[in-house]
Amino acid sequence: MQATPNQGWPTSQVGQGEAGAGGLFKSRMTQLLTMDSSAMAKQLKKTKSQEKKERASKASNAKSLEARSMAIDAKCSPEVRRAFRSLPVERCGCATIQAVWSACDTFWEFDTAHSGAITREGYINLMRECATVNTLRMLRRARLEFRFRRSAAPVLLEDFLLMIWPKATSEDRARMMRWAELRECFDIVKHNFGATDQDLERLYRLLSFRSKGGQVQVVASELGRARLLPKEVITTFARERHPKEVCFDYEDFKTIVWPKLKERWVSSDTIRKQKTLMEEKDSLRVRIQRQTEADHPG
């Protein structure tokens, strides 16, 4: 079989309109049939060589990408790695959970006592100081200054969130208020957490929900949503069950969850102060008891 002078793609068939996958296949088969055995062997050898090079190139690219990923991962802090490997961000119809938490942080810069409202006097007092960039952005978006010019009534947290996201539906409002409760829990443990009985009751009230049977409980998964405890600790509570299926009543929360929260969030300085305070109380109680026994002998 002799090779034809034209070893390229047959132009006659393309000119006749045989385009597309079928036309290319026919043209390729025509080219192979017109080759002699030596030319065909060379063509097949060339094709296998190209495929081998492509596979080697893909493998090399995959290794380089993996090495680059490992190098970047090694330079990142554990917090950054956890952030990129975490679950998708929670969102409602108009905002993400991070945006709502940022708004709550701004609100509590004015409402430091967590009374649930910003007064006009509190607003004026804080604005005399140097506010952060994030605070100024939130205030401009909420138009809080215009609100206090129009009315001296305190601004509630829910009203503040609606001033920032006026198009929020009733479902969005409910979800944002739940996010605000979770953020308040984090704010409690983050700033000067003393692990007092008041802190215990407040955290339990904010985290808990009322079940269909009327029982107030805390779901283990809410501890993770509020960033109170890491996933590793929460999974020890759940064991073989999903964290959403594990619930704590007040006594279980106090005996199981509360020690983990104190271990994670109570600082060494706070522990030292509490220990000193307890020793002073014990010493005072002993002195009072001795004075009482001296005043009433026998």
HELIX and SHEET records of a PDB file:
HELIX    1   1 THR A   11  GLY A   15  1                                   5    
HELIX    2   2 GLY A   20  LEU A   33  1                                  14    
HELIX    3   3 SER A   37  LYS A   75  1                                  39    
HELIX    4   4 PRO A   78  ARG A   85  1                                   8    
HELIX    5   5 ILE A   97  PHE A  110  1                                  14    
HELIX    6   6 ARG A  120  MET A  127  1                                   8    
HELIX    7   7 VAL A  133  ALA A  142  1                                  10    
HELIX    8   8 LEU A  144  ARG A  150  1                                   7    
HELIX    9   9 LEU A  157  ILE A  164  1                                   8    
HELIX   10  10 SER A  170  LYS A  190  1                                  21    
HELIX   11  11 ASP A  197  LEU A  207  1                                  11    
HELIX   12  12 ALA A  220  ARG A  225  1                                   6    
HELIX   13  13 LYS A  231  ALA A  238  1                                   8    
HELIX   14  14 PRO A  243  GLU A  245  5                                   3    
HELIX   15  15 TYR A  250  ASP A  252  1                                   3    
HELIX   16  16 PHE A  253  VAL A  257  3                                   5    
HELIX   17  17 TRP A  258  TRP A  265  1                                   8    
HELIX   18  18 SER A  268  ASP A  295  1                                  28    
SHEET    1   A 2 ALA A 117  ILE A 118  0                                        
SHEET    2   A 2 VAL A 155  LEU A 156 -1                                        
SHEET    1   B 3 PHE A 209  ARG A 210  0                                        
SHEET    2   B 3 VAL A 216  VAL A 219 -1                                        
SHEET    3   B 3 CYS A 247  PHE A 248 -1                                        
END                                                                             
